[in-house]
Amino acid sequence: MSKPINPAESFLIRYNFVVLVVISAATLSVAIYLASMTFLASSDPSNAEIKSTVPSTFDKTTREKINTLHESNDQNISTQTPEGRIDPFSE
């Protein structure tokens, strides 16, 4: 094997494992930091880029339909099943 021609080559030959570990640790640290920043940014709904299209309020017709529903403790509830269908909850 020939002699190293410059001091940088001599340094790399002598400390190649240390350089590898330092570069690997730095790369892993940057990757973890970027992943955590992405997670924190995505878990905060106040700065969401995509706004929800689901309506959060009821219109008047929906409100009226909800008000006409029966309560759970009503005894005389009549339901009509379609032709050819059976009620799985009947005895």
Buried (B, 14 or more C-beta within 10 A) or exposed (E): EEEEEEEEEEEEEEEEEEEEEEEEEEEEEEEEEEEEEEEEEEEEEEEEEEEEEEEEEEEEEEEEEEEEEEEEEEEEEEEEEEEEEEEEEEE
